[in-house]
Amino acid sequence: MAQSTDVSFKNLDGSITFGATVSVPAKGNTYNAVVLISGGGRQDRDGTMAGHPWFKVLAEYLNSKGLTVLRMDDRGVGKTTGDYDLATTADFANDALAAIAYLKSRKDLRLKKIGLAGHSEGGAASAIAASQSKDVAFLISLSGLAVNGMSSLKSQNADIVAASQLKDYDMKRSNEINNLMFQTAFNYADSANMEQKLNDTYATWKKKDDAYFKTLNIEFDHFRFPIYSYVMNATKPWYRYFLKFDPVAFLPKVKVPVLAINGDKDLMVRSKPNLENWKKLPATGGNKNVTVKEITGLNHLLQHCTTCQLQEYTSLKETIAPEVLQEIGNWLKSEGLSNR
Protein backbone atom coordinates (compact mmCIF):
# COMPACT_ATOMS: atom_id res chain seq x y z
CA MET A 1 0.00 0.00 0.00
CA ALA A 2 1.12 3.54 -0.77
CA GLN A 3 1.73 5.99 2.04
CA SER A 4 -0.53 9.04 1.60
CA THR A 5 0.05 12.43 3.18
CA ASP A 6 -2.03 15.60 2.91
CA VAL A 7 0.16 18.58 2.06
CA SER A 8 -0.12 22.22 1.08
CA PHE A 9 2.01 24.53 -1.06
CA LYS A 10 1.77 27.90 -2.77
CA ASN A 11 2.12 29.00 -6.38
CA LEU A 12 5.05 31.14 -7.51
CA ASP A 13 3.57 34.51 -6.58
CA GLY A 14 1.99 33.20 -3.36
CA SER A 15 -1.54 34.12 -4.42
CA ILE A 16 -2.93 30.57 -4.23
CA THR A 17 -2.51 27.91 -1.55
CA PHE A 18 -3.09 24.38 -2.82
CA GLY A 19 -4.40 21.49 -0.80
CA ALA A 20 -3.12 18.17 -2.11
CA THR A 21 -2.35 14.55 -1.35
CA VAL A 22 1.02 12.97 -2.05
CA SER A 23 1.04 9.17 -2.21
CA VAL A 24 4.39 7.37 -2.16
CA PRO A 25 4.81 3.67 -3.00
CA ALA A 26 5.62 1.65 0.12
CA LYS A 27 7.68 -0.78 -1.97
CA GLY A 28 9.42 -0.67 -5.33
CA ASN A 29 9.77 3.13 -5.45
CA THR A 30 11.05 4.28 -8.84
CA TYR A 31 11.69 7.81 -7.56
CA ASN A 32 9.63 9.07 -10.48
CA ALA A 33 6.47 11.08 -9.91
CA VAL A 34 3.29 12.22 -11.64
CA VAL A 35 1.15 15.31 -11.02
CA LEU A 36 -2.52 14.80 -11.97
CA ILE A 37 -4.35 17.67 -13.74
CA SER A 38 -8.13 17.74 -13.83
CA GLY A 39 -10.37 18.59 -16.78
CA GLY A 40 -13.15 21.16 -17.06
CA GLY A 41 -15.33 21.92 -14.05
CA ARG A 42 -14.43 22.16 -10.36
CA GLN A 43 -12.97 18.92 -9.02
CA ASP A 44 -11.55 17.78 -5.73
CA ARG A 45 -8.18 16.03 -5.46
CA ASP A 46 -9.82 12.64 -6.01
CA GLY A 47 -11.02 13.88 -9.42
CA THR A 48 -14.60 13.05 -8.48
CA MET A 49 -16.73 13.06 -11.63
CA ALA A 50 -20.29 11.68 -11.75
CA GLY A 51 -19.60 9.97 -8.42
CA HIS A 52 -16.40 8.30 -9.61
CA PRO A 53 -13.13 9.06 -7.72
CA TRP A 54 -11.24 9.11 -11.02
CA PHE A 55 -7.89 10.45 -9.85
CA LYS A 56 -7.90 8.36 -6.67
CA VAL A 57 -8.20 5.20 -8.78
CA LEU A 58 -5.55 6.43 -11.22
CA ALA A 59 -3.19 7.41 -8.38
CA GLU A 60 -3.50 3.97 -6.77
CA TYR A 61 -2.64 2.33 -10.09
CA LEU A 62 0.37 4.59 -10.65
CA ASN A 63 1.53 3.92 -7.08
CA SER A 64 1.35 0.19 -7.81
CA LYS A 65 3.83 0.81 -10.65
CA GLY A 66 6.27 2.46 -8.26
CA LEU A 67 5.46 6.13 -8.98
CA THR A 68 4.82 8.87 -6.47
CA VAL A 69 1.61 10.80 -7.23
CA LEU A 70 0.45 14.30 -6.34
CA ARG A 71 -3.23 15.10 -6.80
CA MET A 72 -4.66 18.46 -5.76
CA ASP A 73 -7.95 20.25 -5.21
CA ASP A 74 -8.86 22.68 -7.99
CA ARG A 75 -8.90 26.40 -7.23
CA GLY A 76 -11.73 27.24 -4.84
CA VAL A 77 -12.33 23.57 -4.01
CA GLY A 78 -11.53 21.76 -0.74
CA LYS A 79 -8.33 23.08 0.79
CA THR A 80 -7.27 25.13 -2.26
CA THR A 81 -7.86 28.88 -2.23
CA GLY A 82 -8.64 31.14 -5.19
CA ASP A 83 -11.60 31.56 -7.53
CA TYR A 84 -12.10 28.87 -10.17
CA ASP A 85 -14.29 31.21 -12.24
CA LEU A 86 -11.42 33.65 -12.72
CA ALA A 87 -8.92 31.00 -13.90
CA THR A 88 -8.03 29.86 -17.43
CA THR A 89 -6.38 26.78 -18.92
CA ALA A 90 -3.08 28.70 -18.80
CA ASP A 91 -3.57 29.19 -15.04
CA PHE A 92 -4.17 25.46 -14.59
CA ALA A 93 -0.89 24.83 -16.43
CA ASN A 94 0.85 27.14 -13.97
CA ASP A 95 -0.82 25.31 -11.08
CA ALA A 96 0.67 22.05 -12.40
CA LEU A 97 4.12 23.67 -12.53
CA ALA A 98 3.66 24.89 -8.95
CA ALA A 99 2.95 21.27 -7.95
CA ILE A 100 6.14 20.13 -9.72
CA ALA A 101 8.13 22.86 -7.93
CA TYR A 102 6.74 21.62 -4.62
CA LEU A 103 7.72 18.02 -5.38
CA LYS A 104 11.21 19.15 -6.40
CA SER A 105 11.52 20.94 -3.05
CA ARG A 106 10.82 17.67 -1.24
CA LYS A 107 14.39 16.40 -1.05
CA ASP A 108 13.20 13.47 1.09
CA LEU A 109 11.38 12.04 -1.96
CA ARG A 110 14.66 11.90 -3.96
CA LEU A 111 12.77 12.28 -7.24
CA LYS A 112 14.44 11.74 -10.61
CA LYS A 113 11.68 12.55 -13.10
CA ILE A 114 8.34 14.29 -12.67
CA GLY A 115 5.64 14.06 -15.34
CA LEU A 116 2.08 15.27 -15.81
CA ALA A 117 -1.09 13.26 -16.41
CA GLY A 118 -4.07 15.35 -17.53
CA HIS A 119 -7.67 14.44 -18.22
CA SER A 120 -9.63 16.32 -20.91
CA GLU A 121 -8.74 20.03 -20.58
CA GLY A 122 -6.00 18.83 -18.24
CA GLY A 123 -4.33 17.33 -21.32
CA ALA A 124 -4.20 20.79 -22.89
CA ALA A 125 -2.91 22.28 -19.63
CA SER A 126 -0.17 19.64 -19.49
CA ALA A 127 0.94 20.58 -23.02
CA ILE A 128 1.09 24.27 -22.08
CA ALA A 129 3.12 23.44 -18.95
CA ALA A 130 5.56 21.16 -20.81
CA SER A 131 6.07 23.78 -23.53
CA GLN A 132 7.11 26.32 -20.89
CA SER A 133 9.23 24.32 -18.45
CA LYS A 134 12.03 21.77 -18.65
CA ASP A 135 10.94 20.43 -15.28
CA VAL A 136 8.25 18.32 -17.01
CA ALA A 137 9.80 14.93 -17.89
CA PHE A 138 6.85 13.21 -19.61
CA LEU A 139 3.14 13.62 -20.42
CA ILE A 140 0.14 11.30 -20.20
CA SER A 141 -3.00 12.67 -21.86
CA LEU A 142 -6.29 10.91 -21.07
CA SER A 143 -9.23 12.02 -23.24
CA GLY A 144 -6.99 15.03 -23.72
CA LEU A 145 -7.68 18.06 -25.87
CA ALA A 146 -5.29 18.79 -28.76
CA VAL A 147 -7.48 20.77 -31.18
CA ASN A 148 -8.26 24.48 -30.95
CA GLY A 149 -10.95 25.62 -28.55
CA MET A 150 -13.40 26.77 -31.21
CA SER A 151 -13.27 23.44 -33.08
CA SER A 152 -13.65 21.59 -29.80
CA LEU A 153 -16.78 23.51 -28.78
CA LYS A 154 -18.42 23.00 -32.18
CA SER A 155 -17.71 19.29 -32.44
CA GLN A 156 -18.53 18.66 -28.78
CA ASN A 157 -21.97 20.23 -29.07
CA ALA A 158 -22.70 18.66 -32.47
CA ASP A 159 -21.86 15.21 -31.05
CA ILE A 160 -23.99 15.74 -27.93
CA VAL A 161 -26.94 16.90 -30.09
CA ALA A 162 -26.52 13.96 -32.49
CA ALA A 163 -26.57 11.49 -29.58
CA SER A 164 -29.62 13.09 -27.98
CA GLN A 165 -33.31 12.19 -28.30
CA LEU A 166 -34.18 15.51 -29.94
CA LYS A 167 -36.41 15.57 -33.02
CA ASP A 168 -34.58 16.28 -36.28
CA TYR A 169 -35.96 19.82 -36.50
CA ASP A 170 -34.81 20.57 -32.94
CA MET A 171 -31.35 19.15 -33.69
CA LYS A 172 -31.17 21.58 -36.61
CA ARG A 173 -32.22 24.49 -34.41
CA SER A 174 -29.80 23.51 -31.65
CA ASN A 175 -26.81 23.27 -33.99
CA GLU A 176 -27.76 26.55 -35.65
CA ILE A 177 -27.97 28.62 -32.47
CA ASN A 178 -24.94 26.92 -30.89
CA ASN A 179 -22.74 27.74 -33.88
CA LEU A 180 -24.04 31.30 -34.08
CA MET A 181 -23.28 31.88 -30.40
CA PHE A 182 -19.85 30.25 -30.61
CA GLN A 183 -18.90 32.40 -33.59
CA THR A 184 -20.11 35.59 -31.90
CA ALA A 185 -18.27 34.72 -28.69
CA PHE A 186 -15.10 34.03 -30.71
CA ASN A 187 -15.39 37.31 -32.63
CA TYR A 188 -15.77 39.32 -29.42
CA ALA A 189 -13.66 37.20 -27.05
CA ASP A 190 -11.35 40.16 -26.36
CA SER A 191 -14.13 42.74 -26.30
CA ALA A 192 -15.83 44.44 -23.36
CA ASN A 193 -19.20 44.29 -25.13
CA MET A 194 -19.28 40.52 -25.69
CA GLU A 195 -22.39 40.17 -23.49
CA GLN A 196 -24.37 42.65 -25.59
CA LYS A 197 -23.25 41.05 -28.86
CA LEU A 198 -24.31 37.59 -27.63
CA ASN A 199 -27.73 38.84 -26.56
CA ASP A 200 -28.17 40.64 -29.90
CA THR A 201 -27.23 37.49 -31.83
CA TYR A 202 -29.71 35.43 -29.85
CA ALA A 203 -32.51 37.98 -30.28
CA THR A 204 -31.99 38.09 -34.06
CA TRP A 205 -31.96 34.30 -34.29
CA LYS A 206 -35.02 33.93 -32.02
CA LYS A 207 -37.11 36.13 -34.28
CA LYS A 208 -36.15 34.08 -37.32
CA ASP A 209 -36.56 30.79 -35.43
CA ASP A 210 -40.05 31.68 -34.19
CA ALA A 211 -41.10 32.22 -37.79
CA TYR A 212 -39.51 28.90 -38.79
CA PHE A 213 -41.27 26.98 -36.03
CA LYS A 214 -44.68 28.26 -37.16
CA THR A 215 -44.11 26.63 -40.56
CA LEU A 216 -43.79 23.22 -38.86
CA ASN A 217 -47.43 23.30 -37.66
CA ILE A 218 -46.52 21.79 -34.30
CA GLU A 219 -48.62 22.84 -31.31
CA PHE A 220 -46.02 23.00 -28.55
CA ASP A 221 -42.42 24.19 -28.83
CA HIS A 222 -40.24 22.35 -26.30
CA PHE A 223 -36.92 23.69 -27.57
CA ARG A 224 -35.08 26.07 -25.24
CA PHE A 225 -31.64 27.63 -25.58
CA PRO A 226 -30.20 28.56 -22.13
CA ILE A 227 -29.33 32.11 -23.14
CA TYR A 228 -28.88 33.51 -19.64
CA SER A 229 -26.49 30.81 -18.38
CA TYR A 230 -24.63 30.68 -21.70
CA VAL A 231 -23.90 34.42 -21.69
CA MET A 232 -22.91 34.30 -18.02
CA ASN A 233 -20.38 31.53 -18.71
CA ALA A 234 -19.14 32.86 -22.05
CA THR A 235 -18.13 36.22 -20.61
CA LYS A 236 -15.90 34.67 -17.92
CA PRO A 237 -12.11 34.50 -18.35
CA TRP A 238 -12.01 30.71 -18.86
CA TYR A 239 -14.35 30.73 -21.86
CA ARG A 240 -12.70 33.76 -23.46
CA TYR A 241 -9.28 32.08 -23.21
CA PHE A 242 -10.57 28.68 -24.35
CA LEU A 243 -12.12 30.14 -27.52
CA LYS A 244 -8.68 31.35 -28.61
CA PHE A 245 -6.72 28.32 -27.33
CA ASP A 246 -4.66 26.71 -30.11
CA PRO A 247 -2.35 23.74 -29.43
CA VAL A 248 -0.22 24.75 -32.42
CA ALA A 249 1.30 27.34 -30.09
CA PHE A 250 2.34 24.71 -27.53
CA LEU A 251 2.58 21.10 -28.72
CA PRO A 252 5.49 21.64 -31.18
CA LYS A 253 7.50 22.85 -28.16
CA VAL A 254 6.86 19.64 -26.19
CA LYS A 255 10.11 17.66 -26.37
CA VAL A 256 9.38 14.88 -23.84
CA PRO A 257 7.79 11.40 -24.20
CA VAL A 258 4.01 11.57 -24.62
CA LEU A 259 1.23 8.98 -24.26
CA ALA A 260 -2.26 10.01 -25.43
CA ILE A 261 -5.30 7.76 -24.94
CA ASN A 262 -8.83 8.59 -26.11
CA GLY A 263 -12.04 6.59 -26.35
CA ASP A 264 -13.88 6.38 -29.67
CA LYS A 265 -17.30 7.00 -28.01
CA ASP A 266 -16.22 10.27 -26.37
CA LEU A 267 -18.82 13.01 -26.98
CA MET A 268 -16.73 15.72 -25.31
CA VAL A 269 -13.36 15.30 -27.04
CA ARG A 270 -13.46 13.58 -30.44
CA SER A 271 -10.79 10.90 -30.44
CA LYS A 272 -9.51 10.94 -34.03
CA PRO A 273 -8.76 14.65 -34.64
CA ASN A 274 -7.32 15.05 -31.15
CA LEU A 275 -5.09 11.97 -31.36
CA GLU A 276 -3.95 13.08 -34.82
CA ASN A 277 -2.78 16.38 -33.33
CA TRP A 278 -1.13 14.71 -30.34
CA LYS A 279 0.94 12.75 -32.85
CA LYS A 280 1.45 15.38 -35.54
CA LEU A 281 2.13 18.62 -33.68
CA PRO A 282 5.01 17.45 -31.43
CA ALA A 283 6.56 15.85 -34.56
CA THR A 284 6.67 19.28 -36.24
CA GLY A 285 8.98 20.30 -33.40
CA GLY A 286 11.10 17.17 -33.82
CA ASN A 287 9.49 15.01 -31.11
CA LYS A 288 8.78 11.53 -32.49
CA ASN A 289 8.44 9.87 -29.08
CA VAL A 290 4.64 10.08 -29.00
CA THR A 291 2.34 7.09 -28.55
CA VAL A 292 -1.36 7.48 -29.33
CA LYS A 293 -4.09 4.93 -28.58
CA GLU A 294 -7.76 4.99 -29.53
CA ILE A 295 -9.70 2.45 -27.47
CA THR A 296 -13.07 1.30 -28.77
CA GLY A 297 -16.26 1.50 -26.72
CA LEU A 298 -15.07 4.09 -24.19
CA ASN A 299 -16.66 7.43 -23.25
CA HIS A 300 -15.05 10.66 -22.02
CA LEU A 301 -14.33 9.17 -18.59
CA LEU A 302 -12.76 6.18 -20.38
CA GLN A 303 -15.51 3.85 -19.18
CA HIS A 304 -17.15 1.13 -21.29
CA CYS A 305 -20.48 2.71 -22.21
CA THR A 306 -23.81 1.83 -23.78
CA THR A 307 -25.51 5.11 -24.76
CA CYS A 308 -22.23 6.97 -24.05
CA GLN A 309 -24.20 10.12 -23.22
CA LEU A 310 -23.07 12.30 -20.34
CA GLN A 311 -25.96 11.33 -18.06
CA GLU A 312 -24.90 7.67 -18.26
CA TYR A 313 -21.59 8.24 -16.45
CA THR A 314 -23.16 7.98 -12.99
CA SER A 315 -24.91 4.67 -13.62
CA LEU A 316 -21.76 2.91 -14.87
CA LYS A 317 -19.99 0.88 -12.18
CA GLU A 318 -16.59 1.11 -13.84
CA THR A 319 -14.41 4.13 -12.99
CA ILE A 320 -11.62 3.63 -15.57
CA ALA A 321 -11.52 0.78 -18.08
CA PRO A 322 -8.80 -1.75 -17.13
CA GLU A 323 -7.29 -1.66 -20.63
CA VAL A 324 -6.60 2.07 -20.19
CA LEU A 325 -4.62 1.36 -17.03
CA GLN A 326 -2.85 -1.49 -18.81
CA GLU A 327 -1.84 0.82 -21.68
CA ILE A 328 -0.46 3.33 -19.18
CA GLY A 329 1.45 0.59 -17.37
CA ASN A 330 2.92 -0.81 -20.58
CA TRP A 331 4.00 2.65 -21.73
CA LEU A 332 5.59 3.55 -18.40
CA LYS A 333 7.55 0.32 -18.50
CA SER A 334 8.66 0.88 -22.10
CA GLU A 335 9.91 4.37 -21.16
CA GLY A 336 11.78 3.06 -18.13
CA LEU A 337 9.54 5.05 -15.76
CA SER A 338 8.07 2.12 -13.78
CA ASN A 339 9.54 -1.02 -12.32
CA ARG A 340 6.57 -3.39 -12.75
Protein Blocks (a to p, Z undefined) as FASTA:
>chain_A
ZZddddddddfkopaccdddddddfbhpahiacdddddehiddfkopaehiafklmmmmm
mmmnopacdddddehiajbgcjfklpcfklmmmmmmmmmmmmmmmmmnopabdcdddehj
lmmmmmmmmmmpckbmbdcdehiafbdfklmmmmmmmmmmmmmmbdfklmmmmmmmmmmm
mmmmmmmmmpcklmmmmmmmmmmmmmmmmmmmmmnopabacbdcdfklmmmmmmpmklmm
mmmgcfklmmmmpcbdcdddddfkbfkbcfklmmmmmmmmmmmnopabbcddddehiafk
opacfklpaklmmmpmbfbdfklmmmmmmmmmmnopacZZ
